[in-house]
Every structure is written in structure tokens, then in C-alpha cells.
Amino acid sequence: MEAAALYKSLESNVLRRDRASRRLRRSCGRPLGEGDLAKVVDQVKLLRTSRRALSRILGKLRELESYEGFEEPLATLVEYMFAVGAYLEREALLGAAEVLGRSQSTKSYAEEIHSIDVVEIDRLLEELRATHATIRARSRA
């Protein structure tokens, strides 16, 4: 896959994840009924799927030999995700875990957030750091 296509995929993923994180934070910031809890679970699952897609994109970016002039835009998106996006997602997920943990019917999802999602975000941060370093190193070469 070429740099332009990966850039577009990365950009779309980052924007989608930001919207999903914002929706999740908003959903958890108000009183929720059982039906609303199901929506929160769906939003958590959407973020999980999107996070895994982001990891695949980052892996492909690290494999590229040349970024074909997309070094700065790619580096900027990766920096944003490292400095802001991943932390906002973590906050939204921890808020969701707190909300879901209050209901017996969704308590297992709250535990999943801690055991799966938070761990994946830590791994994602390492991937973001490695990808940023790779982009910077190849743009200097």
C-alpha cells in the first residue's frame, strides 16, 4: 500500500476515533438507563475495532521505505494520537467502565475495559512512538 493511501486511512481512522470517543464521553456524562448502557457497550466495541485497525495501519506505515512527501502530515497525525487522542480515549473508556460497573448486567464489560482496552491503549502508545520515530528517521535519510 502506498503512502498516500495509508495517510488517507490514518486520517479517516483518527477522525472516526475522535468522534467515537467524544460520543462515549457524552453518553457517560448523563444518567443512563438499561437501553443507554447497551449503546455505551456498542461505543466501546466500536473504539476497540477502530483501535485494532489503527494498529494495522501503523504497522504498514513502519514497513514503508518511502513516505513520498507525506512525512509531515503523517508525523503530525501520529503525534496528535500520541499526545492527545490516546489519552482522551483512555479517559472516555475509564468513564465508561465506571458507568458500566454500576449495573450488574454490564459489570463484565467494565472489567473488559480494564483488562483489554486499557492494555491495548498502552500497546498503541508504544506503536505510535515507534511509528513516529520511523517516520522521522526516514524523512531525514
C-alpha positions in Angstrom: 0.0 0.0 0.0 1.4 3.4 -0.9 1.9 6.3 1.5 -1.0 8.4 0.1 -3.5 5.6 0.7 -2.1 4.9 4.2 -2.3 8.6 5.0 -5.9 8.7 4.0 -6.7 5.6 6.0 -4.9 7.0 9.0 -6.7 10.3 8.8 -10.1 8.6 8.5 -9.4 6.4 11.4 -8.2 9.2 13.6 -11.3 11.3 12.8 -13.6 8.4 13.4 -12.0 7.6 16.7 -12.2 11.2 17.9 -15.9 11.3 17.1 -16.5 7.9 18.8 -14.5 9.0 22.0 -16.5 12.2 22.1 -19.8 10.4 21.8 -18.7 7.9 24.5 -17.8 10.7 26.9 -21.1 12.5 26.2 -23.0 9.3 26.8 -21.4 8.6 30.1 -21.8 12.2 31.3 -25.6 11.8 31.8 -28.0 9.5 33.6 -28.3 6.2 31.8 -31.0 3.6 31.6 -30.5 -0.1 30.6 -31.0 0.8 26.9 -28.4 3.5 27.1 -25.9 1.1 28.7 -26.2 -1.1 25.6 -25.3 1.9 23.5 -22.3 2.6 25.7 -21.2 -1.0 25.2 -21.6 -0.7 21.5 -19.5 2.5 21.5 -16.7 0.7 23.5 -16.7 -2.1 20.9 -16.5 0.4 18.1 -13.5 2.1 19.6 -11.9 -1.4 20.2 -12.4 -2.3 16.5 -11.1 1.1 15.4 -8.0 0.8 17.7 -7.1 -2.5 16.1 -7.5 -1.1 12.6 -5.2 1.8 13.7 -2.6 -0.7 14.9 -2.6 -2.4 11.5 -2.2 1.0 9.7 0.7 1.9 11.9 2.4 -1.4 11.2 2.1 -0.9 7.5 3.5 2.6 7.8 6.5 1.3 9.6 7.1 -1.1 6.7 7.2 1.6 4.1 10.6 2.5 2.7 9.5 6.0 1.5 6.6 8.3 2.5 6.5 10.0 -0.8 6.2 13.6 0.6 3.7 12.6 3.3 6.3 12.7 6.1 5.0 15.8 7.8 1.2 15.1 7.6 1.8 11.5 8.8 4.1 12.6 11.6 1.5 15.3 12.7 -1.4 12.8 12.9 0.8 10.2 14.7 1.9 12.9 17.2 -1.6 14.0 17.8 -2.7 10.5 18.5 0.2 10.0 20.8 -0.1 13.3 22.7 -3.9 13.7 22.8 -6.0 11.1 21.1 -5.0 8.0 23.0 -5.3 9.8 26.3 -8.8 11.1 25.5 -9.8 7.6 24.5 -8.4 6.2 27.8 -10.4 8.8 29.8 -13.6 8.1 27.9 -13.1 4.3 28.4 -12.4 4.7 32.1 -15.5 6.8 32.4 -17.5 4.1 30.6 -16.0 1.4 32.8 -17.2 3.4 35.9 -20.7 3.8 34.4 -20.9 0.2 33.2 -19.6 -1.1 36.6 -22.6 0.3 38.4 -25.0 -2.0 36.7 -24.9 -5.8 37.4 -25.9 -6.5 33.8 -22.8 -4.7 32.4 -20.3 -5.2 35.1 -18.4 -7.7 32.9 -18.0 -5.1 30.2 -16.5 -2.7 32.8 -13.9 -5.4 33.6 -13.2 -6.0 29.9 -12.4 -2.3 29.5 -9.7 -2.6 32.2 -8.3 -5.9 31.1 -8.5 -5.4 27.3 -8.9 -1.8 26.3 -6.6 -0.1 28.7 -3.9 -2.7 27.9 -4.4 -2.2 24.2 -4.1 1.6 24.6 -0.8 1.1 26.3 0.4 -1.0 23.4 -1.0 1.5 20.9 1.1 4.3 22.6 4.2 2.2 22.0 3.2 1.6 18.4 2.6 5.4 17.9 6.0 6.2 19.4 7.7 3.6 17.2 5.9 4.8 14.1 6.7 8.4 14.8 10.4 7.6 15.3 10.4 5.6 12.0 8.8 8.4 10.0 11.2 11.0 11.4 14.2 8.7 10.8 13.2 8.0 7.2 12.4 11.6 6.4 15.9 12.7 7.5 17.6 10.0 5.3 
